Amino acid sequence: MVLILNIMVAAKKLDSLIVNELARENVLSILKIQSIHSLQSLLHTNNVLELFNFDCSDLIEIKKKSCFMLSDGTYIIKCGIINGLNYLTNILKLKDEQRTKLNESPSSLNELIIKHPLLKAFISYYKTSTISLDKHQEGFLTTLINNITSNLKCPKNNVRYNQTMLNFALSLFILGGKNAYEFTRLDISQVFPSLTTLKKITSNNNENVIEEGKFQIDHLLKHASVIDCRYGFISEDCTGVIRKIEYDSATNTFIGFSTPLISSLPSYKHFQTDSFDELKNWFSTYEKAQLLNVHMFQPITINSAPSSSYLLSAYGTNSKFTSNDIWRRWVFIHGECYSKQLKVIGFSTDCDGKYLRAMRLLSGFFTSLSNIKITDKPDAFSIIIPNNWTWFYLRKKQLLLFFQDPIHLCTKLRNRLLSKNCNLMMGSQTIKLDYLDELIETGSKLDHGLVRSDLYPKDRQNYASCVKISSPTILKLLKRSPDTKIVKLSYYSIC
């Protein structure tokens, strides 16, 4: 019976117990004998139980099942049947009214779209966009919209994020920092996971765990294969850190000590112990690291698209290593990468004296390694220098190329130029600040844009002031003075 099935489905949606209590044989028989075969017929019947008031031979059997017969021959309907039918009828009427209101409501589909322009924009976007059935081919905006809409109907403790959004959240946290991530997460709900969830994701991925003192060459090779890279440069530099000791549960080691060097390489997992006495001894014998030494790999790809650098290694240090330790470490990294079909073209660093000496030793710049033939290695290459470059000196055969960080060079030249205690020389002539002082005093700030703090910055690493004093606008203004030739040349050298 259609009615029976409809009642079963409707009752099941309301409560699973209603099916057992209401959809019994007696109730269904009452409806069936009256030819009530649809929900609409049931809802438009004023009194379903009115048939028991009639004296009809066809109703004797159903009266015996659904009623109590009194001594005078009258029948009383059982309370369970009355209550059950009334309850079912009321529920179905309520649902029917809600459905009618929904269909007749001004918030119908078309009116809803007109009322909310955002829905219209979404529909237009999905119509014009080519949406692939493969989720991995979806655009970021489509993925973002789908992730938001799917989480809006979920409770806060049951939201889900697809892999694309997790990768984007991780990138935002790394590049923007904790404060930027938290602000963005609060401003756009249901888009980014909490910091606790994000840290769990990164800690569960072994490839994201940086182990102190370990050169992640295997992970670097995977990264290089993904971006189709076979060449790259490596940079090394130290940065100041807060001196403290922490326990790393992922590697079962203590980090924060100055990592000792063994054969010029950092000792991997040197501070790993289960003995409290040994840990106590480390605190008394080893220094806390005041610097973090970092090695970064910059890929050089065939295509023109730039690729971000890759963290190769990081470890605490006290900077008590020598130039020999540096060049031996460079040769080790170069050899390990070359043995796995990844060519390191050269190294770059700042203007520290130890690094400069290591560069000179490996490149043979007016010095050499007496007992080691670096240029005899199979991956050494030859450099052809034009004959008219009499001013340029470089050994014709090299294993590696070297660059100093141009920003460091620029900043150091700026500091020397702006120094009150010493002068910056160009040949036999001296470069002075008098012209820049005069430009600030007599010229309009709208023209040059300089302030006193650009000439005498408190922050010696303020690269922005270096860019300002060597900008094309400043050079044009200096051209107006006939005595600024040597100054202009020095500025071009800085740029």
PyMOL commands that set and color helices and strands:
alter all, ss='L'
color gray80, all
select helices_A, chain A and resi 2-14+16-22+25-33+39-43+48-53+57-66+79-104+109-115+117-128+135-137+140-152+156-158+163-187+195-204+206-208+217-226+276-285+323-338+353-363+374-376+406-417+434-442+445-448+452-455+463-469+472-479+485-494
alter helices_A, ss='H'
color red, helices_A
select strands_A, chain A and resi 67-69+75-77+229-240+246-248+253-255+261-262+265-266+291-301+310-317+343-349+381-382+397-398+401-404+424-426+429-431
alter strands_A, ss='S'
color yellow, strands_A
deselect
rebuild
show_as cartoon
